[in-house]
Amino acid sequence: MSEFVQVALENGVLNVTMTRQVKKNAITNAMYGALADALERAEADTSIRVVLFQGDGDSFTAGNDMADFAAMSRGQQGERHVVRFVANLAAATRPLVAAVQGNAVGIGTTMLLHCDLVYLAPNARLITPFVNIALVPEAGSTYLLPQRVGYARAYQMFALGEPVDAATAVSIGLANAVVPLDELRGRARASAEALAKRPFGSLQQTKALMRDVGEIKSHIDRESRIMAQRLVSAEAREAFAAFAEKRQPDFSKVAG
């Protein structure tokens, strides 16, 4: 579905790589479709034991493509494949592993809350700037992030949108380890292959016991409804216009 998502199966591990380096792996609607397809393939294929996410270039992902956001705010986009991708993340029964370097913006951070093992390069920065662009968090993160790091820190991440560096992310439980950049993919790959050799049923049941999928899906649905409202708000239109015009948004005279 997208030339910017490469998928390859090796030794039971489905490698899913974002390759839109020229745009810092900003995710388009077509890319979301390809990511969603990869997760559906993993659920349907018993030879796939683990899914490994990674991004080429100097960033994991710059988050949702802003041009797509702007199109959605004008009602110009059809099926939103991000909805399917997020639903598939929540429902995934295979272990999900991520190797993250550079910026992981928006969905680049919230998708990590669904991953079972997360490895960060020293230059990784987790950024959740939803409020900065007049939107709300997604992917069940308003439920998962406070569970992981507590309300105070989660609110700070969402409301201020300040980057969380790799060492801090590990210390507050958002990732497993900081790994030298030249060893990052090797470490993530080794862990993924180790998981692929574990008893499949046992891993599935362990993950199911550790996640309340029903509660996660309920929060995803609530977030999606509010996100749809926010995308057509005057504040969002100002945010997207400011981005296109390369200026700071001015929300002081815009009704919420």
BELKA-V496476 format. One record per run of one state. SS is the DSSP state (@ for helix, = for strand, . for the rest). FROM is the first residue (numbers start at 0). TO is the last residue. Records with the same first field share a line. If there is no record, write none. Layout:
SS=FROM-TO  FROM-TO
This chain:
.=0-3  10-11  18-19  23-25  27-27  44-48  55-59  61-62  64-64  73-79  91-93  100-101  105-105  114-115  120-123  127-129  133-139  149-149  160-162  171-175  178-179  196-198  210-211  231-232  244-255
==4-9  12-17  26-26  49-54  60-60  63-63  94-99  102-104  116-119  124-126  163-164  176-177
@=20-22  28-43  65-72  80-90  106-113  130-132  140-148  150-159  165-170  180-195  199-209  212-230  233-243
